[in-house]
Amino acid sequence: MASESWLMRRLRGNLPRVQAITRPWSLPAAESEPAARHAVHGPAKRVVVCGDDPLALRLCQELIEQYGVHVTAILPSVKRRHGPEIAKLLADSGGRVVEADRPDTEAFERAGLADADALALVKQDDIGNLDAALQAQELNRRIRLVIRMFNLRLGHSVRRNFADVRVLSDAQMAAPAFVSEALGEVAPVHVRVAQRTLFVARRDEVRPDDVVCGLARTAGADDPELLPEDQDQADLVLAVANGEGAATVLSRHDPRPRRRGWRNPLRSIRGLISRRLWLTALALLAVGLAGSAVIAHYKHIAWWNAAYVTLLSELTGANPDLEESWPEKLVTAALGLVNVALIPIVTAAVVEAVVNARLAIALGRLREPMSGHVVVVGLGNVGTRVMHSFVDLGVPVVVIDRDENARGAQAARERGVPFIVGDASNIETLRAASVDTCRALVVVSTDDQANLEAALESRALKPDLRVILRLFDGRFADRVQRAFGITASRSVSYLAAPAFAAALLEREVIGTIPVDRRVLLLAEVPVCAGSQLDGRPVSAAQEVGEVRVLAVATDEERHTVWAPPAAYVLRADDLLTVVTTRLGLGDLLARTGGTVDGVR
């Protein structure tokens, strides 16, 4: 109750000022929105980005288009990978490109790192990024470092060696989106804020009292409506975990492995012998059956006696009888040929079955067909994270990669996950992974063309298969979804770039929430003294469809006010916890006087 009286004192103490400024905050009419957003930041912050992959391109776009930052890119060549697109983007925005085989001291000096405010190392090379970070710190001790690393355990252990560093994993950020789409459920996003654990859920999965705010209205719309004005209309919500609410969502995945029922031995044997050998054996069996029918007809004997004579002829050979009719002679000759082929075929089948069984045990491949599992194609950074997530949830999973030494190969073997080495665009590889009986296919390799080919081939095996596809180009992905009926497509770089950009600009993004192909950010933003929101109500900070304030933390009596009323007045050094779009975060930083330009 003390906190309530403190809240009322703060509201009443500022009531006259609140009444005078209850109009929603708006930009001056003479300024366009992008120009105004960049103008309030003052001089643009200087950031150096190292890399030429999709994340590097998306990060440059995010920094320039959302925050008006001056970007210098260090990349191997402006003619390879995403180099041409990065070079054009920087040329149009007044940035610079430095070509260097790798980011080292010489490249940093050419890029003017000594005068830069932040450095992003986003190549897919943990050790290379770490080495570059050490060299960068020797040139500029005060620079803020944002390092992309797959091995977060290594990243967190070396953080104490740097003055100002954030270690992020794009794979860790993106994996929940792929997992949730494969299972047809909400992404398992959890975040700890001010002694509370918040999680994303469908409204009908949680109690009404546990809902913190509505995130999006997704039902019945191709394009979801983010942060709708009427929160009760949102079917995707952010809720607080109080034990019962969290269990409602988490219990949908039993972490214990599923028990398998009775296993058909014929299915196991069929999986160990190649299709070609099966067809050859079936052809020989057909010849034997036809021979039995002919012998039964001409010798006027029962079919089982005819089968007995045929079997002996095939296994031991037959003695010629010139008194036989020509059909009998023809059949006897054919059975003699079958005799020559049958023993090698049986021997080959036995040898192949034994060898394949041993290889399956050694390599972790399927020893028998599966059903109800998820197939993951690509064992790179993202695929490995997705595989771990499914195993942790107790969902059976099979992985495919053309490289037997892929990044996640050893992890798959250690966790007992069946690993198929082969090209996922090959129908036989998909059959080997039992795609025709799987629950969903998640294709997350770094090759868009290979991903699309694998998705289409899998649909040929199972037309109603749930397919989740990784594609870089969002517009192309939308066209693919409509044309081929793909369940969902996601871009790793699109999901991760906002968090990397916010980290570079010293903003604390504490979580990302994927909604279809869009992203909402959970962030903590301080209100700076003299900023546009200093002394203004919470209603001035909120914007329909862009920004919603979840909580306000203040040093005064160390209070955190959840769901603050619209009239609650903000003061310098208050810390806002918000859920926002990428555009909304940029606008909010402008109004709070955030350190996008490094100056308050």
C-alpha positions as CSV (number, residue, x, y, z in Angstrom):
1,M,0.0,0.0,0.0
2,A,3.0,2.3,0.6
3,S,3.8,2.1,-3.1
4,E,0.3,3.1,-4.0
5,S,0.4,6.2,-1.8
6,W,3.8,7.1,-3.2
7,L,2.4,6.7,-6.7
8,M,-0.6,9.0,-5.9
9,R,1.8,11.6,-4.4
10,R,3.8,11.6,-7.6
11,L,0.6,11.9,-9.7
12,R,-1.0,14.6,-7.6
13,G,2.3,16.6,-7.2
14,N,2.5,17.0,-10.9
15,L,-1.2,17.3,-11.8
16,P,-1.2,20.9,-13.0
17,R,1.6,20.2,-15.4
18,V,0.0,16.9,-16.5
19,Q,-3.3,18.7,-17.4
20,A,-1.4,21.1,-19.6
21,I,0.4,18.5,-21.7
22,T,-2.0,15.7,-22.2
23,R,-1.9,16.0,-26.0
24,P,-0.1,13.1,-27.7
25,W,3.5,14.1,-28.6
26,S,3.9,14.9,-32.3
27,L,6.5,16.1,-34.7
28,P,6.6,19.7,-35.9
29,A,4.5,19.9,-39.1
30,A,7.3,21.4,-41.1
31,E,9.6,18.3,-40.7
32,S,9.2,15.0,-42.4
33,E,9.3,12.0,-40.0
34,P,12.7,10.5,-41.0
35,A,14.3,14.0,-41.1
36,A,13.0,14.9,-37.7
37,R,14.0,11.6,-36.2
38,H,17.6,12.1,-37.3
39,A,17.7,15.8,-36.4
40,V,16.9,15.3,-32.8
41,H,19.8,12.9,-32.4
42,G,22.4,15.5,-33.2
43,P,25.6,14.5,-34.9
44,A,25.5,10.9,-36.2
45,K,27.4,8.3,-34.2
46,R,30.2,6.6,-36.1
47,V,30.1,2.8,-36.3
48,V,32.4,0.4,-38.0
49,V,30.8,-2.9,-39.3
50,C,33.0,-5.9,-40.3
51,G,31.5,-8.5,-42.5
52,D,29.8,-9.1,-45.9
53,D,27.1,-11.6,-45.1
54,P,23.3,-11.1,-44.7
55,L,23.6,-10.0,-41.1
56,A,26.2,-7.3,-42.0
57,L,23.9,-6.0,-44.7
58,R,20.8,-5.9,-42.5
59,L,22.8,-4.3,-39.7
60,C,24.0,-1.5,-42.0
61,Q,20.5,-0.9,-43.2
62,E,19.2,-0.8,-39.6
63,L,21.8,1.7,-38.4
64,I,21.4,4.0,-41.4
65,E,17.7,3.8,-42.1
66,Q,16.4,3.6,-38.5
67,Y,19.0,5.7,-36.6
68,G,20.8,7.8,-39.2
69,V,24.2,6.5,-38.1
70,H,27.4,7.1,-40.1
71,V,28.6,3.6,-41.0
72,T,32.0,2.4,-42.3
73,A,32.2,-1.2,-43.5
74,I,35.2,-3.4,-43.7
75,L,34.7,-6.3,-46.1
76,P,36.9,-8.6,-48.3
77,S,35.5,-7.3,-51.6
78,V,32.8,-5.0,-53.0
79,K,32.2,-7.5,-55.8
80,R,31.4,-10.7,-53.8
81,R,28.6,-11.9,-51.6
82,H,26.7,-8.9,-50.3
83,G,29.6,-6.5,-50.9
84,P,27.8,-4.7,-53.9
85,E,24.7,-4.1,-51.9
86,I,26.6,-2.8,-48.8
87,A,28.8,-0.6,-51.0
88,K,25.7,1.0,-52.7
89,L,24.0,1.5,-49.4
90,L,26.9,3.3,-47.9
91,A,27.6,5.4,-51.0
92,D,24.0,6.6,-50.9
93,S,24.2,7.5,-47.2
94,G,27.7,9.1,-47.2
95,G,29.4,6.1,-45.5
96,R,32.7,4.4,-46.4
97,V,33.9,1.0,-47.5
98,V,37.3,-0.4,-46.7
99,E,38.4,-3.5,-48.5
100,A,40.5,-5.9,-46.5
101,D,40.9,-9.7,-46.5
102,R,40.3,-9.7,-42.7
103,P,39.7,-7.1,-40.0
104,D,43.1,-6.4,-38.5
105,T,45.0,-3.4,-37.2
106,E,45.8,-2.1,-40.7
107,A,42.2,-2.3,-41.8
108,F,41.0,-0.6,-38.6
109,E,43.4,2.3,-39.1
110,R,42.2,2.8,-42.7
111,A,38.6,2.8,-41.4
112,G,39.4,5.4,-38.8
113,L,38.6,3.2,-35.8
114,A,40.5,5.4,-33.4
115,D,37.7,8.0,-33.8
116,A,34.8,5.6,-34.0
117,D,32.2,5.1,-31.2
118,A,31.4,1.4,-31.8
119,L,32.6,-1.7,-33.7
120,A,30.4,-4.6,-34.9
121,L,32.3,-7.9,-35.7
122,V,29.6,-10.0,-37.4
123,K,31.6,-12.6,-39.4
124,Q,30.7,-16.3,-38.8
125,D,34.1,-16.9,-37.2
126,D,34.2,-16.9,-33.4
127,I,38.0,-17.0,-33.0
128,G,38.5,-14.5,-35.9
129,N,36.0,-12.1,-34.3
130,L,37.7,-12.4,-30.9
131,D,41.2,-11.7,-32.5
132,A,39.8,-8.7,-34.3
133,A,38.2,-7.4,-31.0
134,L,41.6,-7.6,-29.2
135,Q,43.3,-5.7,-32.0
136,A,40.5,-3.1,-32.0
137,Q,40.8,-2.5,-28.3
138,E,44.5,-1.8,-28.7
139,L,43.7,1.1,-31.1
140,N,40.7,2.5,-29.2
141,R,40.3,1.6,-25.5
142,R,36.9,3.3,-25.2
143,I,35.2,1.8,-28.2
144,R,32.1,-0.2,-27.7
145,L,32.4,-3.8,-29.1
146,V,29.5,-5.9,-30.3
147,I,30.7,-9.4,-31.2
148,R,28.8,-12.1,-33.0
149,M,29.6,-15.5,-31.6
150,F,28.0,-18.9,-31.8
151,N,29.8,-20.3,-28.7
152,L,28.2,-18.0,-26.1
153,R,30.0,-19.8,-23.3
154,L,33.4,-18.7,-24.8
155,G,32.0,-15.2,-25.4
156,H,30.8,-14.7,-21.9
157,S,34.1,-16.0,-20.4
158,V,36.2,-13.4,-22.3
159,R,34.0,-10.4,-21.7
160,R,36.0,-9.4,-18.6
161,N,39.0,-8.8,-21.0
162,F,37.2,-5.9,-22.6
163,A,36.1,-2.5,-21.3
164,D,32.8,-2.3,-23.1
165,V,31.5,-5.3,-25.0
166,R,28.3,-7.2,-25.9
167,V,28.4,-10.8,-27.1
168,L,25.4,-11.8,-29.2
169,S,24.3,-14.9,-31.1
170,D,22.0,-14.4,-34.1
171,A,21.4,-18.1,-34.1
172,Q,20.1,-18.0,-30.5
173,M,17.8,-15.1,-31.3
174,A,16.4,-16.7,-34.4
175,A,16.0,-20.3,-33.4
176,P,12.8,-19.9,-31.3
177,A,11.0,-18.5,-34.3
178,F,11.8,-21.6,-36.4
179,V,10.9,-23.9,-33.6
180,S,7.6,-22.3,-32.9
181,E,6.6,-22.3,-36.6
182,A,7.5,-26.0,-36.9
183,L,5.3,-26.8,-33.9
184,G,2.6,-24.4,-34.9
185,E,2.8,-22.6,-31.6
186,V,4.0,-19.3,-30.2
187,A,7.8,-18.7,-30.0
188,P,9.1,-19.7,-26.6
189,V,10.3,-16.2,-25.6
190,H,11.0,-15.6,-21.9
191,V,12.6,-12.5,-20.4
192,R,13.4,-11.4,-16.8
193,V,12.4,-7.8,-16.0
194,A,12.4,-6.2,-12.5
195,Q,11.9,-9.4,-10.6
196,R,9.3,-10.7,-13.0
197,T,9.5,-13.3,-15.8
198,L,7.6,-12.3,-18.8
199,F,6.7,-14.7,-21.7
200,V,4.8,-14.6,-25.0
201,A,1.6,-16.6,-25.3
202,R,-1.8,-16.8,-27.0
203,R,-4.4,-15.0,-25.0
204,D,-6.5,-18.2,-24.5
205,E,-3.5,-20.0,-23.0
206,V,-3.1,-17.7,-19.9
207,R,-5.3,-16.2,-17.2
208,P,-6.6,-12.7,-17.9
209,D,-5.0,-11.4,-14.7
210,D,-1.5,-12.5,-16.0
211,V,-1.7,-10.5,-19.2
212,V,0.8,-7.5,-19.2
213,C,-0.1,-6.2,-22.6
214,G,-1.4,-7.1,-26.0
215,L,1.3,-7.6,-28.6
216,A,-0.5,-8.3,-31.9
217,R,-3.7,-9.2,-33.6
218,T,-2.9,-12.1,-35.9
219,A,-6.2,-13.9,-36.4
220,G,-7.9,-13.5,-39.7
221,A,-5.2,-11.1,-41.2
222,D,-2.4,-11.7,-43.6
223,D,-0.4,-8.9,-42.1
224,P,-0.5,-8.9,-38.2
225,E,-1.5,-5.6,-36.5
226,L,1.3,-4.9,-34.0
227,L,0.5,-3.2,-30.6
228,P,-3.2,-2.4,-31.5
229,E,-4.9,0.5,-29.8
230,D,-7.5,-1.8,-28.2
231,Q,-5.3,-4.3,-26.3
232,D,-8.3,-6.7,-25.8
233,Q,-8.3,-7.3,-29.5
234,A,-4.7,-8.8,-29.5
235,D,-4.7,-12.5,-29.5
236,L,-0.9,-12.6,-29.0
237,V,0.0,-11.3,-25.5
238,L,2.9,-10.7,-23.1
239,A,2.1,-12.3,-19.8
240,V,3.8,-12.6,-16.4
241,A,4.7,-16.1,-15.2
242,N,3.3,-16.9,-11.9
243,G,3.8,-20.6,-11.9
244,E,0.3,-21.6,-13.2
245,G,0.4,-19.4,-16.3
246,A,3.9,-20.5,-17.3
247,A,3.0,-24.2,-16.8
248,T,-0.1,-23.7,-19.1
249,V,2.2,-23.0,-22.0
250,L,5.2,-25.1,-21.2
251,S,3.2,-28.3,-20.5
252,R,2.3,-28.5,-24.1
253,H,5.7,-30.0,-24.7
254,D,6.5,-32.9,-22.4
255,P,10.3,-32.7,-21.9
256,R,10.4,-36.5,-21.5
257,P,11.2,-38.5,-24.6
258,R,8.2,-40.1,-26.3
259,R,7.9,-43.8,-25.8
260,R,7.7,-45.7,-29.0
261,G,5.2,-48.4,-29.6
262,W,5.7,-51.8,-31.3
263,R,8.2,-51.7,-34.1
264,N,7.5,-53.5,-37.3
265,P,10.7,-55.6,-38.1
266,L,9.9,-55.5,-41.8
267,R,10.2,-51.6,-41.7
268,S,13.5,-51.9,-40.0
269,I,14.9,-54.4,-42.6
270,R,13.5,-52.3,-45.5
271,G,15.5,-49.3,-44.2
272,L,18.7,-51.2,-44.2
273,I,18.6,-52.5,-47.8
274,S,18.7,-50.2,-50.9
275,R,15.8,-49.6,-53.1
276,R,17.6,-51.0,-56.2
277,L,18.4,-54.3,-54.4
278,W,14.7,-54.6,-53.3
279,L,13.5,-54.1,-56.9
280,T,16.0,-56.7,-58.2
281,A,14.8,-59.2,-55.5
282,L,11.2,-58.5,-56.3
283,A,11.8,-59.1,-60.0
284,L,13.4,-62.5,-59.3
285,L,10.5,-63.4,-57.0
286,A,8.1,-62.5,-59.8
287,V,9.9,-64.8,-62.3
288,G,9.8,-67.6,-59.7
289,L,6.1,-67.2,-59.2
290,A,5.4,-67.1,-62.9
291,G,7.5,-70.3,-63.3
292,S,5.5,-72.0,-60.5
293,A,2.3,-71.2,-62.3
294,V,3.5,-72.6,-65.6
295,I,4.8,-75.8,-64.0
296,A,1.6,-76.3,-62.1
297,H,-0.4,-76.0,-65.4
298,Y,1.6,-78.3,-67.6
299,K,2.4,-81.0,-64.9
300,H,-1.1,-80.9,-63.6
301,I,0.1,-80.6,-60.0
302,A,-1.0,-78.5,-57.0
303,W,0.5,-75.0,-56.7
304,W,2.4,-75.8,-53.5
305,N,4.1,-78.8,-55.3
306,A,4.9,-76.5,-58.2
307,A,6.4,-73.9,-55.8
308,Y,8.5,-76.8,-54.3
309,V,9.8,-77.8,-57.7
310,T,10.5,-74.2,-58.6
311,L,12.4,-73.6,-55.3
312,L,14.6,-76.7,-55.8
313,S,15.2,-75.6,-59.4
314,E,16.3,-72.2,-58.3
315,L,18.5,-73.3,-55.5
316,T,20.0,-76.5,-56.9
317,G,19.7,-76.2,-60.6
318,A,17.5,-78.5,-62.8
319,N,18.3,-81.5,-65.0
320,P,17.3,-81.2,-68.6
321,D,14.3,-83.4,-69.8
322,L,13.9,-83.5,-73.6
323,E,10.4,-85.0,-73.2
324,E,9.1,-81.8,-71.7
325,S,6.9,-79.4,-73.6
326,W,8.4,-76.2,-74.9
327,P,6.8,-74.0,-72.2
328,E,8.3,-76.3,-69.6
329,K,11.7,-76.2,-71.2
330,L,11.5,-72.3,-71.4
331,V,10.6,-72.1,-67.7
332,T,13.3,-74.6,-66.7
333,A,15.9,-72.5,-68.6
334,A,14.6,-69.3,-67.0
335,L,14.8,-70.8,-63.5
336,G,18.3,-71.9,-64.2
337,L,19.2,-68.3,-64.8
338,V,17.4,-67.3,-61.6
339,N,19.5,-69.8,-59.8
340,V,22.6,-68.1,-61.0
341,A,21.4,-64.7,-59.8
342,L,19.5,-65.6,-56.6
343,I,22.4,-66.6,-54.4
344,P,24.5,-63.4,-55.1
345,I,21.4,-61.3,-54.5
346,V,20.6,-62.9,-51.2
347,T,24.3,-62.6,-50.2
348,A,24.4,-58.9,-51.2
349,A,21.2,-58.1,-49.3
350,V,22.6,-59.7,-46.1
351,V,26.0,-57.9,-46.4
352,E,24.4,-54.6,-47.2
353,A,22.0,-54.8,-44.3
354,V,24.8,-55.6,-41.9
355,V,27.1,-52.8,-43.2
356,N,24.2,-50.3,-43.2
357,A,23.3,-51.2,-39.7
358,R,26.8,-50.7,-38.4
359,L,27.2,-47.4,-40.3
360,A,23.8,-46.2,-38.9
361,I,25.1,-47.0,-35.4
362,A,28.5,-45.3,-36.0
363,L,27.1,-42.2,-37.8
364,G,23.9,-41.8,-35.9
365,R,21.7,-42.3,-39.0
366,L,18.2,-43.8,-38.9
367,R,18.2,-47.5,-38.3
368,E,14.5,-47.7,-39.0
369,P,11.8,-45.3,-40.5
370,M,10.4,-42.7,-38.1
371,S,7.1,-40.8,-37.8
372,G,5.9,-37.8,-36.0
373,H,9.4,-36.2,-35.9
374,V,10.8,-33.0,-37.2
375,V,13.5,-32.9,-39.9
376,V,16.1,-30.1,-39.8
377,V,18.1,-29.4,-42.9
378,G,21.4,-27.6,-42.3
379,L,23.7,-28.0,-39.3
380,G,25.2,-24.6,-39.3
381,N,24.8,-22.1,-36.4
382,V,21.0,-21.8,-36.7
383,G,20.3,-25.4,-37.5
384,T,22.4,-26.5,-34.5
385,R,20.4,-24.2,-32.2
386,V,17.1,-25.4,-33.6
387,M,18.2,-29.0,-33.1
388,H,19.1,-28.4,-29.5
389,S,15.7,-26.7,-28.9
390,F,13.7,-29.6,-30.3
391,V,15.8,-32.1,-28.2
392,D,15.2,-30.0,-25.1
393,L,11.5,-30.0,-25.7
394,G,11.4,-33.7,-26.1
395,V,10.5,-33.5,-29.8
396,P,12.1,-36.3,-32.0
397,V,14.3,-34.8,-34.6
398,V,16.4,-35.9,-37.6
399,V,19.1,-33.6,-39.1
400,I,20.4,-33.5,-42.7
401,D,23.6,-31.8,-43.9
402,R,25.8,-32.5,-47.0
403,D,28.9,-32.0,-44.9
404,E,29.6,-34.8,-42.4
405,N,31.9,-32.4,-40.5
406,A,29.3,-29.6,-40.3
407,R,29.4,-27.3,-37.2
408,G,26.6,-29.2,-35.4
409,A,27.6,-32.8,-36.5
410,Q,29.4,-33.7,-33.3
411,A,26.6,-32.2,-31.2
412,A,24.1,-34.3,-33.0
413,R,26.0,-37.4,-32.4
414,E,26.5,-36.6,-28.7
415,R,22.8,-36.0,-28.2
416,G,21.8,-39.2,-30.1
417,V,20.1,-37.3,-33.0
418,P,20.0,-39.2,-36.3
419,F,22.3,-37.5,-38.8
420,I,21.8,-38.0,-42.6
421,V,24.8,-36.9,-44.7
422,G,23.5,-35.9,-48.1
423,D,21.9,-33.3,-50.4
424,A,18.4,-32.4,-49.0
425,S,17.3,-31.5,-52.6
426,N,17.7,-35.2,-53.4
427,I,14.6,-37.2,-53.0
428,E,16.5,-40.3,-51.7
429,T,18.1,-38.2,-48.9
430,L,14.6,-37.0,-47.9
431,R,13.3,-40.5,-47.9
432,A,16.2,-41.6,-45.7
433,A,15.1,-39.0,-43.2
434,S,11.5,-40.3,-43.3
435,V,10.2,-36.9,-44.5
436,D,7.1,-38.6,-45.9
437,T,6.0,-39.4,-42.3
438,C,7.5,-36.4,-40.4
439,R,5.7,-33.7,-38.5
440,A,7.5,-30.7,-40.1
441,L,10.5,-29.8,-42.2
442,V,12.7,-26.9,-41.1
443,V,15.2,-25.8,-43.8
444,V,17.8,-23.5,-42.4
445,S,21.0,-23.8,-44.5
446,T,22.6,-20.6,-45.7
447,D,21.9,-21.3,-49.4
448,D,18.5,-19.9,-50.4
449,Q,18.3,-21.9,-53.6
450,A,19.2,-25.2,-51.9
451,N,16.6,-24.4,-49.2
452,L,13.9,-23.8,-51.8
453,E,14.8,-27.0,-53.7
454,A,14.6,-29.1,-50.5
455,A,11.3,-27.6,-49.6
456,L,9.7,-28.3,-53.0
457,E,11.1,-31.9,-53.2
458,S,9.8,-32.6,-49.7
459,R,6.3,-31.4,-50.8
460,A,6.5,-34.0,-53.6
461,L,6.8,-36.7,-51.0
462,K,4.2,-35.2,-48.6
463,P,1.9,-32.5,-50.1
464,D,0.5,-31.4,-46.8
465,L,3.9,-31.2,-45.1
466,R,4.5,-28.3,-42.7
467,V,7.6,-26.5,-44.2
468,I,9.5,-23.7,-42.6
469,L,12.0,-22.1,-44.9
470,R,15.0,-19.8,-44.3
471,L,15.2,-17.1,-46.9
472,F,17.0,-13.8,-46.9
473,D,14.8,-11.6,-49.1
474,G,11.5,-10.9,-47.4
475,R,9.6,-10.0,-50.5
476,F,10.8,-13.1,-52.4
477,A,9.9,-15.2,-49.4
478,D,6.3,-13.8,-49.4
479,R,6.0,-14.7,-53.1
480,V,7.3,-18.2,-52.5
481,Q,4.9,-18.7,-49.6
482,R,1.9,-17.7,-51.8
483,A,3.0,-19.6,-54.9
484,F,4.1,-22.9,-53.4
485,G,2.1,-23.0,-50.2
486,I,5.1,-22.9,-47.9
487,T,3.9,-22.7,-44.2
488,A,6.3,-20.0,-43.2
489,S,9.6,-18.3,-44.1
490,R,12.0,-16.5,-41.8
491,S,15.1,-14.4,-42.2
492,V,17.8,-14.9,-39.5
493,S,19.4,-11.5,-40.2
494,Y,16.1,-9.7,-40.1
495,L,15.3,-11.2,-36.7
496,A,18.7,-10.5,-35.3
497,A,19.8,-7.1,-36.8
498,P,17.6,-4.9,-34.5
499,A,19.2,-6.3,-31.4
500,F,22.8,-5.9,-32.8
501,A,22.0,-2.3,-33.8
502,A,20.6,-1.5,-30.4
503,A,23.6,-3.0,-28.7
504,L,25.9,-0.8,-30.8
505,L,23.9,2.3,-29.8
506,E,24.2,1.3,-26.1
507,R,20.6,0.5,-25.8
508,E,19.6,-2.5,-23.8
509,V,17.4,-4.7,-25.9
510,I,16.5,-7.5,-23.5
511,G,14.4,-9.6,-25.9
512,T,13.1,-10.0,-29.4
513,I,9.6,-11.3,-30.3
514,P,9.1,-12.6,-33.8
515,V,5.6,-11.9,-35.2
516,D,5.3,-13.5,-38.6
517,R,8.1,-11.8,-40.6
518,R,8.2,-8.8,-38.3
519,V,10.0,-8.2,-35.0
520,L,9.0,-6.5,-31.7
521,L,11.7,-5.5,-29.3
522,L,11.7,-5.5,-25.5
523,A,14.0,-2.7,-24.4
524,E,15.0,-0.6,-21.5
525,V,15.3,3.1,-22.3
526,P,16.4,5.8,-19.7
527,V,14.8,9.2,-19.7
528,C,17.6,11.8,-19.8
529,A,17.5,15.2,-18.1
530,G,16.2,17.9,-20.4
531,S,14.9,15.5,-23.0
532,Q,11.5,15.9,-24.6
533,L,9.9,13.3,-22.2
534,D,11.5,14.7,-19.0
535,G,8.5,16.0,-17.0
536,R,5.9,14.6,-19.5
537,P,3.3,11.9,-18.9
538,V,3.6,8.3,-20.0
539,S,0.9,8.9,-22.6
540,A,3.5,11.1,-24.5
541,A,5.9,8.2,-24.7
542,Q,3.4,5.7,-26.1
543,E,2.4,5.4,-29.7
544,V,-0.2,3.1,-31.1
545,G,1.3,0.4,-33.3
546,E,4.9,1.5,-32.4
547,V,5.6,1.9,-28.6
548,R,4.0,0.6,-25.4
549,V,5.4,1.3,-22.0
550,L,5.3,-1.8,-19.7
551,A,6.9,-0.4,-16.6
552,V,8.8,2.6,-15.2
553,A,11.6,2.1,-12.7
554,T,12.9,5.0,-10.6
555,D,15.7,5.6,-8.2
556,E,13.2,7.3,-5.8
557,E,12.5,4.6,-3.2
558,R,13.6,2.1,-5.8
559,H,10.1,1.5,-7.2
560,T,9.0,-0.2,-10.4
561,V,5.6,0.8,-11.5
562,W,4.0,-1.8,-13.8
563,A,1.3,-0.7,-16.3
564,P,1.8,3.0,-15.3
565,P,-1.3,5.1,-15.8
566,A,-1.3,7.5,-18.7
567,A,-1.0,10.5,-16.3
568,Y,2.1,9.2,-14.6
569,V,4.8,11.8,-15.0
570,L,8.3,10.8,-16.2
571,R,11.4,12.3,-14.7
572,A,15.1,12.3,-15.5
573,D,16.8,8.9,-14.7
574,D,13.6,7.0,-14.9
575,L,14.1,3.7,-16.8
576,L,11.3,2.7,-19.2
577,T,10.7,-0.9,-20.0
578,V,9.0,-0.9,-23.4
579,V,7.8,-3.2,-26.2
580,T,8.3,-1.5,-29.5
581,T,8.9,-1.8,-33.2
582,R,12.2,-1.0,-34.7
583,L,10.9,2.3,-35.9
584,G,9.3,3.0,-32.6
585,L,12.6,2.5,-30.7
586,G,14.3,5.0,-32.9
587,D,11.6,7.6,-32.2
588,L,11.6,6.9,-28.5
589,L,15.4,7.3,-28.3
590,A,15.0,10.7,-29.9
591,R,12.4,11.8,-27.4
592,T,14.2,10.4,-24.3
593,G,17.5,12.0,-25.4
594,G,19.1,8.6,-25.7
595,T,22.8,8.2,-26.4
596,V,22.5,7.4,-30.1
597,D,24.8,10.2,-30.8
598,G,26.9,9.5,-27.7
599,V,25.9,12.9,-26.2
600,R,23.0,13.7,-23.8
